[in-house]
Amino acid sequence: MYGEESGSSSFDEGRTKITKQQRTKFTTHWVVLVTVHLYVFWAVPIYGNMVLYKSAECDKEKQAEYGCKNFHENPMLRTFYCLCVLYLALSALQLRWGFPILKKPSSVLQSQNDLMKALADIYMAVPFACEIRCIIDFTLTKTSLDVF
């Protein structure tokens, strides 16, 4: 129905594989989404008005003097909410388009023939060789930070 009847499918399964990172990011995204909305629209207005007026609603007589913690009358809360929405939008785009692969494979451990495989085995057998290489790469690679 969706692909060829002979068993082969035109569906690309490589793009649809969900990794552990993506699942964790998706879960975290929903937790942050629900938490921000509960905090902005429920916790801050109720708690703020309870501290000011001993009531969950604003007192119209004292509002001119003390202000109100409701979402529509609190510019700092609206700014915080806009920043959270921007973060959530960028997070959703990252979930949609995937994570960039920033790590390049090690040139020492790429085995293309028997000699390279033997050299990689020797490199891995030497104690602390990998750790020393990481420290040397960290200290000598040009970055935006200065050591001194």
Secondary structure as UniProt FT lines:
FT   TURN            5..6
FT   TURN            13..16
FT   HELIX           20..38
FT   HELIX           39..43
FT   HELIX           44..53
FT   TURN            60..62
FT   HELIX           63..66
FT   HELIX           71..73
FT   HELIX           75..97
FT   HELIX           114..125
FT   TURN            127..128
FT   HELIX           129..140
//
